Amino acid sequence: MKYIYMDNAATTRLDERVLEAMKPYFFDTYAVATSEFAYSMGIEAREALEKAREIIAKKLNASSSEIIFTSDFTESSNLAIQGVIRALQNKKGKHMVTSTIEDFPVINTFKALEKQGYEVTYVPVDSSGVVNLDELRKSIKEETVLVSIQHANQEIGTIQNIDEIAEICEEKNVIFHSDATHTFMRVPIDVSRTHVDLLTISAHTIHGPRGIAALYIREGTPVKKIMYGGYQEKDLRPGVENIPGAVGFAKAVDLVTSEENEYIRNLRDILIERFLKEVPETVLNGHRIQRIPQNANITFRFVEGESITLHLDFHGIAVSTGSACFSKSLEASHVILGIGGDHERAHGSVRFTLSRFNTLEEVERVIEATSEIVSRLRKISPLGKK
Amino acid sequence: MKFPYNEVILEHFRNPKNVGKIDNPDGKSVEGSPACGDMVAVYIKVDSGTKVITDVKFESYGCASNIATGSIITEMAKGKTIEEAKKISWKQASEALGGLPPVKVHCSVLAVEGLREAIRDYEERHGLITKKEPTTRDVIIKRLRHVMNPLTGLDVVRTKLISDVSVNDGTATIKIALCDDHPYANAIKDDVIERIERLWDINKVEVIFEGEDGNGCR
């Protein structure tokens, strides 16, 4: 039986066409990107890197010079936040604003900065995961250096009102970073319309390779490097250029179509609707409409998530859960707690994330297997009995 | 395919033994761990003459190791006297399961405690416990031996994570040799509070993270 992978928010399977596009840059044109006065293989490598940059920039309606390649979305978010702080040190203030449900690269960077004496305001979200804009507006002070609010959530898929957030930041003259790891190529974003100053994007969520991501930096945004080395990437991100990675990233970008996103959204809707209808005592986590197409997150009450995921694995199905038992820190998902859920809601939450490789047949098998497992586990649970 | 769980654990997880509820049990308990959210209920039937556990069942709102430990511990307890069953340790349960991953110890300890508490409930209901013991530093340390350090799967007392314990006028103060930004700080804190605050003469539990050398954390 074919293994069913529905943990595509963690990472996606590489598309073969991406691998084919990358191969020449491992075996034929494998040089680093040299200046135009050096050897020809290096010049070709540079051309490939710049072409990839241009393809990615175009999708955001940005200019190529505004895209910096990094190793991962973690690095992009670190460079955005720490880079701005370094650039503005002692010029403006020591206050920053973020939300309570950001992904770890953002939230843990802020936690580390708090230890260094910075002040961070964590703006709450409503029960569907949408950032409260009034609270956001109120939290921005004279000394605020940066606002970092994700475009969409990694666990519950809720999309933020990024246009309004960008407007608030522009109006208050504060730099705005957004982590778009889970929206890039899935939800349109045009930086000529949306005044975001920094945007984290990644290849690993769109069937591109791992180890390559990017940071969009709007022209003129003050950012200083956080690593030191050989001046690559406009001296903002020194290091040997990952040219096969960049080429693969661009190819992955090229392959995503709006039809594909519709296809994924349809499968996702079937998952959500059937679970809510067919399995009693289920709750959808996140916003029903304002939601990325690939995400369904359901709490099955009275049962524990790790038990569900382990049973699903016996059925050859890979998903993820917000249960504390599953997390590296043994803590319940901060996202589920952030939307006002209790530990119990996190305990039985299961995240299904789809990709272009999932099929309707797989979705049906997942629904059947999950329903059966949940009813079996409920039989041995001390809760929820009448 | 290599899981952190061995085949014995997986089998007890897939097909747990003694699952369910006993109507009119002689003793019962519900143990919960806010550190991971797991919960386990244990029911026992005891022969009033021989004090032998004639039937035992459990229910679990927990992860795989919680379910597997519930299954093995009820198997081990059945047919033993309450005195014998009380002595079944987490270590014995874990050995019977062929070893549990360290990070999962706290979910499995819950099932072991569930059995002990069900026996205690039986004893209390049948007038076998007469006087309440006042909480001392030693009582707290004994309880803290059930709080696991998730890094090692060993308890926090043994791994020297507890730097100081004091009891004063109903307030228990526990100092921990970690900083509050340690990945397991919150999980350990919740577990400590949960285990100490239910002591009958304790009304407040303070957990202080003071770092390795006791000089605080920066």
Chai-1 contact restraints between the chains, C-beta under 6 A:
chainA,res_idxA,chainB,res_idxB,connection_type,confidence,min_distance_angstrom,max_distance_angstrom,comment,restraint_id
A,E304,B,G62,contact,1.0,0.0,6.0,A-B,restraint_1
A,E304,B,C63,contact,1.0,0.0,6.0,A-B,restraint_2
A,E306,B,C63,contact,1.0,0.0,6.0,A-B,restraint_3
A,S307,B,C63,contact,1.0,0.0,6.0,A-B,restraint_4
A,S307,B,A64,contact,1.0,0.0,6.0,A-B,restraint_5
A,L310,B,A64,contact,1.0,0.0,6.0,A-B,restraint_6
A,A324,B,C36,contact,1.0,0.0,6.0,A-B,restraint_7
A,A324,B,G37,contact,1.0,0.0,6.0,A-B,restraint_8
A,C325,B,C36,contact,1.0,0.0,6.0,A-B,restraint_9
A,C325,B,C63,contact,1.0,0.0,6.0,A-B,restraint_10
A,S329,B,P183,contact,1.0,0.0,6.0,A-B,restraint_11
A,L330,B,C36,contact,1.0,0.0,6.0,A-B,restraint_12
A,L330,B,P150,contact,1.0,0.0,6.0,A-B,restraint_13
A,L330,B,A187,contact,1.0,0.0,6.0,A-B,restraint_14
A,E331,B,N186,contact,1.0,0.0,6.0,A-B,restraint_15
A,H343,B,G37,contact,1.0,0.0,6.0,A-B,restraint_16
A,H347,B,G37,contact,1.0,0.0,6.0,A-B,restraint_17
A,I380,B,V19,contact,1.0,0.0,6.0,A-B,restraint_18
A,I380,B,E59,contact,1.0,0.0,6.0,A-B,restraint_19
A,I380,B,S60,contact,1.0,0.0,6.0,A-B,restraint_20
A,S381,B,Y61,contact,1.0,0.0,6.0,A-B,restraint_21
A,P382,B,A41,contact,1.0,0.0,6.0,A-B,restraint_22
A,P382,B,E59,contact,1.0,0.0,6.0,A-B,restraint_23
A,P382,B,Y61,contact,1.0,0.0,6.0,A-B,restraint_24
A,L383,B,Y61,contact,1.0,0.0,6.0,A-B,restraint_25
